[in-house]
Amino acid sequence: MQKKSTMYIVQGAVIAAMYAVLTIAQNVLLPGTASMAIQFRIAEVMTVLAFFTPAAIPGLTIGCVIANISSVTAGLGFYDMIFGSIATLLAALSMRALRNVRVFNIPFLALLMPALFNGIIIGFEIDFFFIGSMSFNFADFLVQGGCVALGELGVLLVLGIPLTILIEKNGLKREMNRT
């Protein structure tokens, strides 16, 4: 039992560190591409790890908190740290729950969850706190949420599907699933 819980903690910590480092590095090298409304946050491809290990759920959430701390200094405030992390947590939980629902042996429905949760939650955050100055405008919300969701879909369809297939075909699924 001790070995299994240690593996869970290690996997979660490695996932958190990788997510945070990838996001912060992307923001440094390509400012705004991982933290603005229209984004292609490469670290989001790691959400597919929730299919293979439950340790990805806290790992992704903590990694998002750490990564979004850097957005506080970029002027996005604490809102992004809170709302972005909640969206990541809900997306990872949903992906884990839907991991076995497959079309052509690919978990398409689960791959939509980050786009759904980030589109709604971050779309609201951008509209309410940044555009609307503490007021809600449905049209602005749809535009902002749509932009965020499109970026998420891009990452998960372009990078997430190949990563999922690679992990499953190379036996890494079995290794990650030891937690």
C-alpha positions in Angstrom: 0.0 0.0 0.0 2.9 2.4 0.8 4.4 1.9 -2.6 1.1 2.7 -4.4 0.5 6.0 -2.5 4.1 7.0 -3.0 3.7 6.5 -6.7 0.5 8.5 -6.7 2.3 11.5 -5.0 5.3 11.3 -7.3 3.1 11.1 -10.5 1.0 14.0 -9.3 4.1 16.1 -8.4 5.8 15.4 -11.8 2.6 16.3 -13.7 2.2 19.5 -11.7 5.8 20.5 -12.3 5.7 19.7 -16.0 2.4 21.6 -16.5 3.7 24.7 -14.6 7.1 24.7 -16.4 5.5 24.3 -19.8 3.0 27.1 -19.3 5.5 29.5 -17.7 8.1 28.8 -20.4 5.5 29.3 -23.2 4.4 32.7 -21.6 8.1 33.8 -21.5 9.0 32.7 -25.0 5.7 33.6 -26.7 3.9 36.2 -24.4 0.2 35.8 -24.2 -0.1 32.5 -26.1 -0.8 30.6 -22.9 -2.7 33.1 -20.9 -4.9 35.4 -23.0 -8.4 34.8 -24.4 -7.1 33.4 -27.7 -4.6 30.9 -26.5 -3.0 27.6 -27.4 -1.6 26.5 -24.0 0.6 23.5 -24.9 0.5 22.2 -21.3 -3.2 21.5 -21.7 -2.2 18.4 -23.7 -1.3 16.9 -20.4 -4.9 16.8 -19.4 -5.1 13.5 -21.3 -3.0 12.0 -18.5 -6.3 12.0 -16.5 -7.3 9.0 -18.7 -4.4 7.0 -17.5 -3.8 7.9 -13.8 -6.0 9.5 -11.1 -2.8 11.3 -9.9 -3.2 13.6 -12.9 -6.2 15.3 -11.3 -4.4 16.9 -8.4 -1.3 17.2 -10.5 -3.0 19.2 -13.2 -4.9 21.4 -10.7 -1.8 22.2 -8.7 0.3 22.8 -11.9 -2.4 25.2 -13.1 -2.4 27.1 -9.8 1.4 27.4 -10.0 1.4 28.4 -13.7 -1.4 31.0 -13.1 0.6 32.6 -10.3 2.8 33.9 -13.1 -0.4 35.4 -14.7 -0.9 37.4 -11.5 2.3 39.3 -12.2 1.1 39.8 -15.8 -1.9 41.8 -14.7 -4.6 39.1 -14.8 -5.0 39.2 -11.0 -5.9 36.4 -8.7 -9.1 35.7 -10.7 -7.2 33.6 -13.2 -5.4 31.6 -10.5 -8.8 30.8 -8.9 -11.1 30.4 -11.9 -8.5 28.7 -14.2 -7.6 26.2 -11.5 -11.3 25.4 -10.9 -11.8 24.9 -14.6 -8.8 22.5 -14.8 -10.0 20.5 -11.8 -13.5 20.1 -13.2 -12.2 19.2 -16.7 -9.7 16.6 -15.3 -12.4 15.0 -13.1 -14.8 14.8 -16.1 -12.1 13.4 -18.4 -11.3 10.7 -15.8 -15.0 9.8 -15.5 -15.5 9.7 -19.3 -12.2 8.0 -20.2 -13.9 4.8 -21.4 -16.5 6.4 -23.6 -14.9 6.1 -27.0 -15.6 6.6 -30.6 -13.2 4.7 -32.9 -11.3 3.8 -29.8 -10.6 7.5 -29.0 -12.1 9.3 -26.0 -13.6 12.2 -28.0 -16.2 13.1 -25.4 -13.6 13.3 -22.7 -11.4 15.5 -24.9 -14.1 18.1 -25.2 -14.3 18.6 -21.4 -11.4 21.1 -21.1 -12.9 23.2 -23.9 -16.3 23.1 -22.2 -15.2 24.0 -18.7 -12.5 26.5 -19.7 -14.8 28.1 -22.3 -17.6 28.6 -19.8 -15.5 29.5 -16.7 -12.7 31.5 -18.3 -15.2 33.1 -20.7 -17.2 34.3 -17.7 -14.0 35.4 -15.9 -12.8 37.5 -18.9 -16.2 39.0 -19.5 -17.1 39.8 -15.9 -13.8 40.9 -14.4 -11.9 42.3 -17.4 -14.2 43.4 -20.1 -17.4 44.2 -18.2 -15.8 45.7 -15.1 -17.9 43.5 -12.7 -20.9 43.3 -15.1 -22.0 40.5 -17.3 -22.7 40.8 -21.1 -23.9 37.6 -22.7 -22.5 38.5 -26.2 -19.1 39.2 -24.8 -19.2 36.0 -22.8 -19.9 34.0 -25.9 -17.1 35.6 -27.8 -14.5 35.2 -25.0 -15.7 31.7 -24.1 -15.7 30.7 -27.7 -12.1 31.9 -28.2 -10.9 30.0 -25.1 -12.8 26.9 -26.1 -11.4 26.9 -29.6 -7.8 27.1 -28.3 -8.5 24.2 -26.0 -10.0 22.2 -28.8 -7.0 22.9 -30.9 -4.6 21.7 -28.4 -6.6 18.5 -27.5 -7.4 17.6 -31.1 -4.0 18.4 -32.6 -1.8 17.2 -29.8 -4.0 15.3 -27.4 -5.3 12.6 -29.7 -1.8 11.7 -30.9 -0.5 11.7 -27.3 -3.3 9.4 -26.2 -2.7 7.0 -29.0 1.1 7.0 -28.3 0.6 6.3 -24.6 -1.8 3.5 -25.3 0.2 1.8 -28.1 3.5 1.9 -26.3 2.4 0.3 -23.1 2.8 3.5 -21.0 -0.8 3.2 -20.0 0.0 0.2 -17.9 2.9 1.9 -16.2 1.0 5.0 -15.3 -2.0 3.1 -14.1 -0.1 1.6 -11.2 -1.3 4.2 -8.8 
